[in-house]
Amino acid sequence: MGGTDSTRSIAGAADDDAADDVGMWVTADGHIRQELLANGRYDEARGDRRSAYTGRYTVTGSHLDYVDDAGFTATGDIRDGVLHQKHLVLYREGASL
């Protein structure tokens, strides 16, 4: 993640900080695709279901907090370039597994 441990909204982050987490993250089988947008929003597709989950997220160090547009909350952590969310493991799109 970026160079600070303080909570930040992606929209207010410096470009080099945002580059650490912004982008497309996918499960190894490609079934779940989560795009973290630079404006602090996310869009998650599951299989053929586009925008299955959408909402906002904030980052504190390497920890992410998500709030779905329907009110559902989730958390994640980026460790060694891999995004871990409870039972999901997502890799930056294009990264070798």
URVEN-V971713 format. One record per backbone hydrogen bond with DSSP energy under -1.0 kcal/mol. NH is the residue of the N-H (numbers start at 1). CO is the residue of the C=O. If there is no record, write none. Layout:
NH | CO
NH | CO
This chain:
8 | 59
12 | 9
13 | 10
18 | 14
19 | 15
20 | 17
21 | 18
22 | 18
23 | 36
25 | 34
26 | 91
27 | 32
30 | 27
33 | 45
34 | 25
35 | 43
36 | 23
37 | 41
40 | 37
42 | 55
43 | 35
44 | 53
45 | 33
46 | 49
47 | 31
49 | 46
50 | 48
52 | 44
53 | 44
55 | 42
56 | 67
57 | 40
58 | 65
59 | 8
60 | 63
63 | 60
64 | 76
65 | 58
66 | 74
67 | 56
68 | 72
69 | 54
71 | 68
74 | 66
76 | 64
77 | 84
78 | 62
79 | 82
82 | 79
83 | 90
84 | 77
85 | 88
88 | 85
90 | 83
91 | 26
93 | 24
95 | 92
